[in-house]
Amino acid sequence: SAWTLTEMASIGGIKHRTGAIDTETRQQALANFQRFASMRLGMTEIEPADFRTAAVLIESPADLRVGDALHLAVARRLGARIASLDHRLCAAAEVLGLARFELS
């Protein structure tokens, strides 16, 4: 979903504020991701029901962060597989019975 763009902007902001990257690198990384997303990722809008589903998922034993719960709620609605290098998110997807796309 478009939430992914928000997360990438957040990551860039954190790296910039901590001095790990400069402004130009942050801007270029976000532009590169936006280009990749527009060409390679199917983006969907978050629906009001996704927020309600995420709230229910937060109560599960899956140890979810809010943003991850929202990702999983959208994936559940779409019947999509989860692709992530975030081990915590992948473990939560498994606990909730959501299919994963293995990244190598």
N, C-alpha and C positions, 0 to 999 in steps of 0.2 A: 504494500500500500504506500501511499504518499508519506506515511509515517517514517519510512526508511530514509527519505530525504531529510527529514527533521533530525533523525538520529545521526546521519552523516555530518550535518551542519554542526551538531552538538559536539561530536568527536573532534572536528576541526577546531571549534572554538576552545575546547579544553586544551588541546595540544598547543594552540596559539597562546593562550593565557599562561600556560606553564613554561613557555619558552622553547618547547620542543620543535616548533616550526614557526617560520615567519609568515607575515600576512600574505605574501605572494604565493607561497607554497600552499597555505590554507585555501586561498581562492582557487588555485589551479586544481587542487585535489577535489574540491566540491564540483567545479566545472566538469572535470573528468568523470566523476561519478554520475552527475546529471546526464551527461552525454551517454555513458554506458547504460544507465537506467532507461533512457528514452529509446535506445536501440535494441536492448537485449532483455529487459524485464517487462513483464506485463504488470502494469500498475492498475490498481483498483481503488475506488473511493471507500473510505471507512463509513459504515452505516451506523445509525444510532443503536441498532440492536447489537452491533459489535462491541460497543462499550458495556452494554449490559452483560453480554457473554463474558467479556474480560473480567468483569467484577465477580462473576461466578467462578471463573477459573482461578482467580486470586485466592479463593477459599479452598482450593484443592490442595492435596499434599505435594504438589509439584514445585513448590518453592519458586514462585514466579515474581519477577519485577513487573511493574505496571506496563511498561512498553512491550515487554515480551508477551504478557497476557493479551495485549491488543493484537500483536502479530498473530498469535495462535488463534485468537477468536476469528480473525479474518480468514486465516488458512482453513479453519474448521468450516466456516460458512461456504467457502469456495471449493472445498474438497481438495485443496492444494497440499503438496508436500512441502516440508520445511527444509530450507538449505541455509545452514549457518555454520560458522566456525566457533560459535559461542557454545561451549560444552554444557553450560547451565541451561540454556534455551533448548538444546537438543535433548537433554535429559528430561526436561519438563514435557516436551513434545511426546517423548516415549511414554512417560507416565500417563499422559492423557490419551494415548492411543493414536496420535497423529503420525502420519507417514513422513519419513525423512528422505531427502535427496542427499546421498553420500557425496561429500566433497573430498577430494584427495589433494 
